[in-house]
Amino acid sequence: MENLATTKVSKIVAQNYQTAKVFTAYGIDFCCNGAIPLADACREKKVDVQQVIDQVKDMLKTTDTVDFNALSLPSLIKHIVNVHHKYVADTLPVLEAHLTKLAVVHGQRHPELNKIKGLFHETAGALTAHMKKEEFILFPYINAMCSATENKYPLAEPHFGHINNPISMMEHEHSTEGDRFGEIAALSNNYTSPADGCQTYSVAFAVLDEFEKDLHKHIHLENNILFPKAKKIFRQLNHPQQILAT
């Protein structure tokens, strides 16, 4: 890979997701706001760029279990839906139940729990609607584009016009959830249960932490791999002459 200091964080993670562990450890965003050079990201977080680069290089020597960049878009979509969308759908009601119980039992001593519960309730509603838009509108169209490209037949223009329209909406919603989880992490002291926290407290915060990490990978696969490739296929189908300039 080219000079890591000048390479965008999102591009580094797209090459090998194992590097996400390094960025997560330093609080460097690789999904919603990963389109900045590594040096700039390190400067924002006030961490030594060479130290981060050395750790990233070590990770790049390892092989990710799945090369998501090499997957066909239909296969990548299937993975996103079957793994990440399913995880979200399965985990939302569990976390909402835990956080409601915590707010009732511990909310008086820890008023931040009421804020965390409210923020996560907003996340639950937003992500549920977001995934439906992807599964019933955007993803089927991407699959149709891939089929049209492979079988060389024309594809009708989608009702949403240019594919940038739904993708921009999805990216904006991703950013919103990233910001919301930033608030939750701050309110929960990075998911640290207080000294007087019960077992439910510890479990709820551990699952919240896990949920955020899964969301980061989920968003990364869409923002940094699926969406750019879908845009390129759209241009190939509609403006093939522009591909030469990209």
C-alpha positions, -999 to 999 in steps of 0.1 A, spaced: 0 0 0 11 36 -6 23 59 22 0 50 51 2 85 66 -14 100 35 -38 71 29 -75 75 39 -84 55 70 -114 40 53 -92 27 25 -68 10 49 -97 -8 66 -112 -17 32 -79 -35 24 -79 -55 57 -106 -52 83 -81 -64 110 -67 -29 110 -100 -17 125 -88 -30 158 -60 -5 158 -82 24 150 -108 14 175 -82 13 202 -72 49 195 -108 61 190 -102 68 153 -134 67 132 -130 44 102 -166 42 90 -187 74 90 -158 98 90 -130 76 77 -125 95 44 -95 115 58 -57 107 57 -44 87 86 -20 115 96 -50 139 99 -70 114 120 -41 109 144 -36 146 147 -73 150 156 -70 123 183 -36 136 195 -18 103 190 16 95 175 10 87 138 42 65 136 30 44 165 -3 39 148 13 31 115 36 5 130 6 -13 145 -14 -10 113 15 -26 94 15 -55 118 -22 -60 112 -17 -58 74 5 -88 77 -24 -109 89 -51 -122 66 -87 -112 73 -111 -142 76 -131 -128 47 -118 -105 19 -149 -83 17 -133 -63 -12 -131 -95 -33 -168 -105 -28 -193 -99 -55 -218 -72 -46 -247 -97 -43 -225 -118 -19 -216 -87 1 -252 -77 4 -262 -112 15 -235 -110 42 -246 -76 54 -283 -87 56 -277 -121 71 -250 -111 96 -253 -74 105 -290 -67 98 -299 -99 116 -277 -89 146 -293 -55 148 -329 -70 146 -321 -96 172 -303 -73 196 -325 -42 196 -353 -56 218 -329 -72 242 -310 -39 247 -342 -19 250 -354 -43 277 -321 -41 296 -319 -3 294 -355 2 305 -349 -20 336 -317 -1 344 -335 33 341 -362 21 365 -339 6 391 -309 29 389 -322 60 371 -325 81 403 -289 76 412 -276 76 376 -298 100 356 -276 95 326 -293 61 322 -325 79 312 -307 98 285 -290 66 273 -323 48 271 -338 76 251 -310 78 227 -310 40 221 -347 41 216 -342 66 188 -315 44 174 -338 14 174 -365 32 154 -341 47 130 -321 16 123 -353 -5 118 -365 19 92 -331 23 77 -326 -15 71 -360 -18 55 -351 9 30 -319 -9 22 -335 -44 20 -366 -33 -1 -352 -5 -22 -315 0 -25 -301 -35 -22 -326 -50 -47 -316 -24 -72 -279 -30 -67 -285 -67 -73 -305 -59 -104 -276 -37 -117 -252 -66 -112 -275 -90 -131 -279 -65 -159 -242 -60 -162 -234 -97 -161 -261 -107 -186 -258 -75 -208 -294 -63 -208 -307 -28 -203 -321 -18 -169 -350 6 -164 -342 38 -146 -351 35 -109 -379 56 -93 -353 74 -72 -334 86 -102 -296 86 -97 -282 60 -73 -264 88 -54 -298 98 -40 -305 67 -18 -268 62 -11 -265 98 2 -295 92 24 -281 60 38 -247 76 44 -264 105 62 -283 81 84 -251 62 91 -235 94 103 -264 102 125 -262 68 142 -224 72 146 -229 105 163 -257 91 185 -235 63 197 -207 88 204 -231 104 229 -241 70 244 -204 61 248 -196 94 265 -227 91 289 -217 56 298 -180 64 304 -172 41 274 -196 14 286 -180 12 321 -204 -1 348 -202 20 380 -192 5 414 -228 2 425 -239 -14 391 -257 -47 392 -251 -77 368 -278 -63 344 -258 -30 344 -226 -48 333 -244 -70 308 -263 -41 292 -231 -20 288 -212 -49 274 -238 -55 248 -240 -18 240 -203 -19 234 -206 -49 212 -235 -33 193 -214 -2 185 -185 -23 173 -208 -43 150 -224 -11 138 -189 2 129 -181 -28 108 -216 -28 93 -213 9 82 -178 3 69 -188 -25 46 -215 -3 31 -199 32 30 -164 21 20 -170 -10 -1 -206 -16 -13 -216 20 -21 -185 31 -41 -187 -1 -62 -225 3 -67 -219 39 -79 -193 26 -104 -217 0 -118 -244 26 -121 -221 48 -142 -211 18 -164 -248 11 -171 -258 47 -178 -226 66 -187 -200 41 -198 -178 68 -213 -173 83 -179 -156 52 -165 -124 60 -184 -120 91 -164 -125 74 -130 
